């Protein structure tokens, strides 16, 4: 009788773990349009059509496309090295390094502007969006850096916060990010 209970308990635990991992690793599609605002009050509208892929022991991945100010940017999943080979983000990250990145919250999701009609990416990335400080897959708050929108201070890059329609809302999001 005890042996039967142990088998039932083991089967229930295995089923629960299977359900957990299937739910955890199922990609989530995110399609939304949100207002973004810089600390100086510059506004824009960001449209996202992305897939959020969660990982248990390494940083989550975000793939798809993002549109800002009439430009569409596509995720690359990596970047070109000087020798022309593609380095996939996280592909050469060791287990403990990936685990450290997972829990440090230091994750960046670059989207590059597709500059050629054939769908190839330029060797040198001059135009990109960088999504960071994302608060969950619902995008409750996030930071967005764009190299195509010159900053008011002349730095050549505007940093937006979202969802925000005013500079005050952007400052509140920035303060919340700093407090994390």
N, C-alpha and C positions, 0 to 999 in steps of 0.2 A: 504494500500500500504506500509506504514512504517513497519507494522508487518511482511510483506512478506520479506522485505529487511533484517530485523533483523534475521529472520529464515535462510535466505540464507547465511548471514554473519556467523552465529553460525555454520551452517553445514560446511561451507568452513574452518573455524577455527578448527573444530573437525577433518575434513579430513586431514588438514595439520599437526596437532599434531599426528594423528595416523601414517601418513607416517614418520614423524620424529622419533617416538619411535620405529617403526618397523626397520627403517634403522639403528638407533643408537644401538639397542640391537641385531641385526643380528651378530652372531659370524663370525669372519674373520679368515680364514685359512692362515697360513704363513708357506711356505716351502722355505727355502733358505739355501745356504751354503756360509759362509763368512770367510775371513781370520781374525784372531785376533792376537794381539801382546801385549806383556807386556812392561812395561817401560824399562826393561833391555834388550829388543830385542828378547826375546823368542817368537817364532811364533807357531801357530797351526791353524787348520781349524775347525770351528764350523758349524755343520749342525743342523738346527732347523726344526721340523715338529710339529708346535704348533697351537693352536686355541686361538685367542685373544678375550676375552669376555669383552665388555665395560659395565660399570655400571655408572649410573647417580650420585648417592649419596654415593658411596663407591669406594674403589680402584678397578681398572680393574683387571681381572684375566687372567692368562696365563696357559694353560694346554697342555700337549703333551709330546714330547721327544726331547732331545738334545743330540748330539754326539760330543765328543771332544777327540782327540788322541786315537781313536779306542774304546772308552768306550761309552756306551749309557746310558743316565740318563733319568728317567721318573718323571714327576710331580706327586706329591702325593695329592696336594690340602689340605694338613694338616700335622700333625705330631702326633706321639704317646705320650701320657702322661705317667708318671711313673706307673699309675694304669692300663695301657694297652688300654685305650680308645683313639679313634682318635679325635683329635681336628681339625676341619676344619678351615682353615685360614679365619678370619673375621666373623666366626659364632657367636661369643659372643661380637662382636663390636657393641656398641650402635650407634644410628643414628648420633649424633653429632661427636662422635669419628671417625666413618667411613667417614663423610664429611670432617673432619680435615685431615685425611690420604689421602683422594682423592686429596685435593688441596695443600698438603704439598709436594707432589712428593716423599715421602718416601715409596716406594713400592719395595718389594723384591719378587722374583719368584724362590723358591728353586726347584731344580731337584735332585732327589736322585738316586744313583746307585742301580739297582735291583740286589741283590746279591744271590738270591736263584732261582733255575730253576722253581719252582712252581709259581713264580711271586709275592712272598710276600716280603715285605720290612723288613729290619732288625730293631730290637728294637732301637738300638743306631745307629744313622746315622754317618758313618765315611767317606763316600764318597759322596760329593755333589757338584753341580754347583749352583751358585747363580747369576741370572741375575738381574741387577739393573740399575738404571739411563737410562732406555730405552726411546729413543726419538721417541715416536709414534709407531704405529703398523707396520710401514715400517722398523723399526730398523735402522734408519739413523745413530745412534750412541748408544753404550751401554757399560756397564761395566760387566765383568764376573769374578767371583772368583771361583777357582777350588781347592778343597782340595786334589785332587789326583796328582797334579803337584807340586812338592816341589819348593818353591821359591828360587831364587838365594841368598837371604839374610838369608836363613835357617828358615823362619817363618812357613814353612809347607803349605803355600797356595800361589798360583800364581794368580795375578789379571791381566786379559787380558782386552784390549779395542778393540772395533771393530766398523765397519770394518777398520782394519789397517794391513798393511804389514810390516811396519817399526816402530822402537821405536819413531821416530819423529812424525809419524802419531798418534801413541798411546798417546804421550805427548800432541798433539793438541786436541785430544778427551778428555783427562783428564782435560786440561785447559778449554775446553768448558763446561764440566760437572761442574767444580768448579765455573764457571761464571754464571750458571743457578740459 
